[in-house]
């Protein structure tokens, strides 16, 4: 695995680079947003580890830029900012995961490997279908009828989880645990935010509507008669 580490604190760089490489993960270093974007344009990476407090622009801004250009590239944000507000800012900017400093290196490695497994290419096509909505698990191609739909990595994971559990009521806690790999924080509305993003792309201009709210429970994806 080859990751891009965007960090400007030399002691943190040394700790992470040495620790990751002990686990067989190569880390290329970018000290700021400019060098990070240059490296991304010239090489392929398995994931990006992104600090929030950076020179030139903050990590949230850089995350949004990276996500806009590289929709399938996993991003983990590292920061001392532990509030629900800041976590939501990270997820809304396009991050796949958010790890608060200080943290255990083995937890970061586990999260990197989980993301790598999630987006690794599989050998057999698995096409999920609900009504005229299709998701190819190999190519990650999403279509509604004849129209191709572009999703971010997080939106794609959420849709795949919904479609793999079509017709089953899913609680917000279940969704967070499976799609974000986090313990559920009752103070965050990250699930509702991303369901809204997904609805705008796969339901807003189509019929029938497939994502339904279950009051007091969560959500279900299914085709309903009438």
Secondary structure, DSSP 8 states (H G I E B T S, - for coil): -EEEEE---HHHHHHHHHHHHHTT-EEEEESSHHHHHHHHHHS--SEEEEESS-SSS-HHHHHHHHHHH-TT-EEEEEES--SHHHHHHHHHHT-SEEEESS--HHHHHHHHHHHHHHHS--SS--EEEETTEEEETTT--EEETTEEE---HHHHHHHHHHHHTTTS-EEHHHHIIIII-S---TT--HHHHHHHHHHHHHTTTSSS--EEEETTTEEEE-----
